[in-house]
Amino acid sequence: MLLRLLTLVFFALALAGCAEPPYANVDNARLKTLLAQGVPIYDVRRPEEWRQTGVVEGSRKLTFVDAGGRPQPDFFATFTREVRRDQPVIVICRTGNRTDTLARELMEKHGYTRVYNVQNGITRWIGEGNPVVKN
């Protein structure tokens, strides 16, 4: 009986880790399509990161977290003022980790309905030879 219970708990935990996120992950091909449709893109990295790599053309630069990983106090106030909750929006960072957290929070805590997270971030965008604009 205990073995069966442990097996069920393990199976439930395994499934929870495989759950689809509430937002949509997009690759660079889908990113290009969304940009062509006029969906706004927010690069949520820090200023030194933008200077180092440049940004996808048309990006709105708005830092999500500081170098210590702490959210910027005015981030959500600014973001929600600029982007309606029912409006599609793209978020991009260096590798997709910060935007994974951000996209989830926008959907689950702030009521956004169409958030697109760029998988592998600007690193993959540049790695695939796509253009960036420098500051």
N, C-alpha and C positions, 0 to 999 in steps of 0.2 A: 504494500500500500504506500509506504513512504517513497519507494523508488518511483512508483507511478506519479505521485504528487511532484516529486523533484523533476521528473521528466516533463510534466506539464508546465511547471514554472520555467524551466529552461527553454522550452519551446516558445512560450509566451514572450519571454525576454528576447529571444532571437528574432521573433517576428516584429517586435517593437523597434528593434534596431534597423529593420529593413523597410520601415514605413516610408512612404513617399512624403516628401516635404509638402507643405501647404502652398508653396510658390512653385514657379516653373524654372527649372534649370535650362539654360540655353547654351548652345555652342556658338562658334563664331559665324557660321552660316546663318543661323537663326537670328543672331544679333544684327547682322547686316540687313536682314529682311525687316526686323523691327525698326531699325534706324531709318530705313527707306520709307517706312510708314509714318514716320514722325514721332515715334515713341521717345520721350525724353530719357536721357541716360545720366545717371548720377555717379560720378567717380568719388568714392567715399574715403580715399586714402588721405595721407597727410601731405602738406605742401612740399616737403623735401622729396617725397616719392613722385609727385607730379613733375617736379623739376628733373629728377633723375631719368625718368622714362618717357615723359610726355603723356598725353591722354588721347583717347579716342576723340576724333573731331566732333564737336557739338556737345561734349560732356559739360555738365554743370558740376563744378567742384565744390564739394561740401564734406568736410572731414567728420567722420563718424566717431572714431576713438583716438585718443592721444597715444603716444609711444608706449605708455604703460598699460594700454588696453582699456582705459576708462572712457566711457562715452562723453562726448562734448556736451556741456550743459544745454546749449541752444540748438543742438542738432534736430531733435524731433519737432520743436516749435517751428524752426525754419522749414523743414521738409514738409510738414503738414500744411503750412501756409502756402507753399509753392505747388504741391501735388495733391489733387483731389483724391479721396479714398477710392473712387470708382474708376480713376484714370490709370491706364497702363503705365508702368514705369520700369526702367531697367536700372539695376545697381551693379557696379563693378568695383573690384579692388585689385590687389596684387595677384592673389591666387584663388579667390573665391571663398576663403574662410570667413573673413569679416562680413562679407555680403550674405553668406549663409545665415549667420546669426541675425543680421539686420533684416533680411527678407522674411525670416520666420517671425521676428518681432513685429514687423509692419503688418503682417497678415493676422497674427494671433492676438496682438495687444492693441493695435491701432486701427483695425478694421479695413485695411487695404485689401482689394480683391484681385488685382492683376499685377503681381510683382514678378519680374524676370531677373534671375540671378545668372550672371555670366560665369559659367564653369571655368575654372582655371584662370580667371581674371585677365588682366592686362598682360601677364606673363605669356599666356598662350596666344593672345591676340598678336603680340609682337613676334613671338616664336613662329607663327604661321605667316609672317611677312606682311601683316596688315599695317597701314599707316597710322602714325600718331602725330599730334601737333604738340610742339614745345611751348612752354610758357613764355 
